[in-house]
């Protein structure tokens, strides 16, 4: 399944709850999207998220239904890391 990095800009600080995350995951599953992990900016107004999804449209549909932004969606290819060059 293709992987994507999603940049999200929030007007206010992001405050996550267990119930909120469970709701996001439910909608994502219905759209065929899987949230892998995210990084949160120090000011808690921006996230960079790694997702698996069939296509960017599925990510946009899940974002709309979850009422969260998906400002930039970038499909990524292979992974690289420092151990590959040791």
Secondary structure per residue as TSV (DSSP state, phi and psi in degrees):
chain	resnum	aa	ss	phi	psi
A	1	X	-	360.0	138.1
A	2	X	-	-62.5	150.3
A	3	X	E	-113.1	149.1
A	4	X	E	-137.5	146.1
A	5	X	E	-102.2	129.7
A	6	X	E	-116.9	127.7
A	7	X	E	-99.4	129.3
A	8	X	E	-124.4	130.0
A	9	X	E	-107.2	125.5
A	10	X	-	-109.4	136.6
A	11	X	S	-65.9	-37.4
A	12	X	S	-116.2	169.4
A	13	X	-	-60.8	141.7
A	14	X	-	-85.3	125.6
A	15	X	-	-123.5	109.3
A	16	X	-	-90.8	143.3
A	17	X	-	-124.0	159.7
A	18	X	H	-59.6	-44.3
A	19	X	H	-64.6	-40.2
A	20	X	H	-63.3	-43.0
A	21	X	H	-66.5	-40.4
A	22	X	H	-60.9	-40.0
A	23	X	H	-65.2	-42.2
A	24	X	H	-60.6	-45.8
A	25	X	H	-63.6	-36.2
A	26	X	H	-63.9	-48.7
A	27	X	H	-63.1	-43.8
A	28	X	H	-56.1	-45.8
A	29	X	H	-60.8	-39.9
A	30	X	H	-64.0	-28.1
A	31	X	T	-94.2	0.1
A	32	X	T	77.9	26.3
A	33	X	-	-114.1	138.6
A	34	X	E	-123.9	123.0
A	35	X	E	-80.6	122.8
A	36	X	E	-94.5	-54.4
A	37	X	E	-168.0	168.7
A	38	X	E	-140.0	155.8
A	39	X	E	-113.0	138.3
A	40	X	E	-110.5	131.1
A	41	X	-	-65.7	158.4
A	42	X	T	-58.8	-33.7
A	43	X	T	-85.1	0.6
A	44	X	S	61.4	29.7
A	45	X	S	-115.1	-2.6
A	46	X	E	-142.9	141.1
A	47	X	E	-127.0	152.9
A	48	X	E	-123.3	115.1
A	49	X	E	-119.1	141.9
A	50	X	E	-102.8	126.7
A	51	X	E	-130.4	153.5
A	52	X	E	-108.4	134.5
A	53	X	-	-158.9	155.1
A	54	X	S	-66.9	-28.0
A	55	X	-	-170.1	166.3
A	56	X	H	-61.9	-30.4
A	57	X	H	-63.1	-35.9
A	58	X	H	-65.2	-39.0
A	59	X	H	-64.5	-44.6
A	60	X	H	-62.4	-41.2
A	61	X	H	-63.0	-45.0
A	62	X	H	-63.9	-40.6
A	63	X	H	-62.5	-43.8
A	64	X	H	-60.5	-47.7
A	65	X	H	-64.9	-33.0
A	66	X	H	-85.6	-4.7
A	67	X	T	57.6	44.1
A	68	X	-	-128.1	150.9
A	69	X	-	-74.2	156.5
A	70	X	-	-138.8	75.0
A	71	X	-	-67.5	-41.9
A	72	X	E	-134.4	130.5
A	73	X	E	-123.4	121.7
A	74	X	E	-124.3	122.0
A	75	X	E	-74.4	136.1
A	76	X	E	-114.5	155.1
A	77	X	-	-101.2	-128.9
A	78	X	-	-69.4	165.8
A	79	X	-	-100.4	147.9
A	80	X	-	-131.3	153.5
A	81	X	-	-157.6	165.6
A	82	X	G	-63.1	-29.6
A	83	X	G	-66.1	-21.3
A	84	X	G	-69.0	-18.2
A	85	X	G	-112.9	9.3
A	86	X	-	-76.2	360.0
